Amino acid sequence: MWHSLFTTHPARSVVWAFALVIAAGTGLLMLPVSSQDGSTTDVVTALFTSTSAVCVTGLVVVDTATHWSGFGEVVILALIQVGGFGIMALASLLALLVSGRLRLRMQLTAAAETKSLGLGDVRRVLLGVAGCTLIVELAVGAFLALRLRFGYGRSVAEAAYSGFFHAVSAFNNAGFGLHGDSLTPYAQDPWITLPIAVAVILGGLGFPVLLELLRHRTRRRTTGRRNWSLHTRLTLVTSAALLFIGTVLTCLLEWTNPGTLAPFDWDEKILNGFFYSAMSRTAGFNAIDMGALNATTLLFTCTLMFIGGGSAGTAGGIKVTTFAVLAAAMLAEVRGEPNSTVMGRRLAPHVLRQALTVALLAVGLVIAATLALLTVTRAAFEDVLFEAVSAFATVGLSTGITADIPDSGQLILVLLMFVGRLGPITLVSSLALRERTRRYQLPEERPVIG
């Protein structure tokens, strides 16, 4: 029975692997060596932190820099890296490096984790994912370390550690930082905020998009043509549009807010509007006071967080392609067209059903979690809703109520982060005991809509 739970379905193996790594991280963080004062961290705090790290969320109930020791911070960093890269993708890569080949079972599992299109692509995808991760994290980490060393007078060791910690956290869209006030000390420094924003955006695009961009860049040099897939074009166009809209709305709504953008010069306001828009998609860093944001800003931020980033990457949310497919279906219905089309391509009916399923499951889960949180905390409704969306979309932004939520509420957030990282479709399919194929069709009838 237990063997079948781990091996029958690749998606189920991913779920169990994530759960086991979270459990292992919880145990390590509970050790006295993981805390600065040498005490044992309670199980709920350790579980919450481990889940937030593995699910690359960034929500915290204790300050990372003051509560955890150097050992605890390294454990968190390792959990972020493993969670961002993907448990099964990492295991498959290790097997590939050791044996030089992948077994069919591991190829299926890796394909479920990396969203590969075919088994023959798994080896290339895994190596490409590892290469992209290493290059971006090293480049951004080195840049941040140099800035901290020569711009802020940090020691070489401190600058290197802080730079690479934030680079890993940024590329994996985790949002964990080594400052209690996140990146607010660097709100006016584009040499810190922009590299982190670039790392977050690259990680949020998804590995299939990054690999295709690199592959077609090489192909264009030889053929002079650039033929991106529909997935890549949808991800890039939708991500750019949401990033631009988020920047404009942040600047418009917070331009005169004395608690956020008002104290800055106009160029610094645009910089922080862009940074906040990028972070709202899936990362938990903030350079302005989240508790001082207007309610309207919190509302549109919930929308950006819920949509999230690209598929098969470190981003959360329902994903930009899901949002784009639903928008295309709505547009086709309004126009009275029988088929949904995007960028000169007709969308298959099962794609529309998948997008609708993901979106509705996500809405239902966030509503249920918000209702449950409201019963255990006295926080304002908008703060609770913001917290629930941030946890589900694995963003990590918070208005500051996370630590004040009781243990029962924190466990609800743990479940939200876990489901949000794995995705509703992956979780549901992993729990299905068997697949059923209907060998007949029922009579067709149309109910009244609207």
Disulfide bonds with the S-S distance in Angstrom:
none
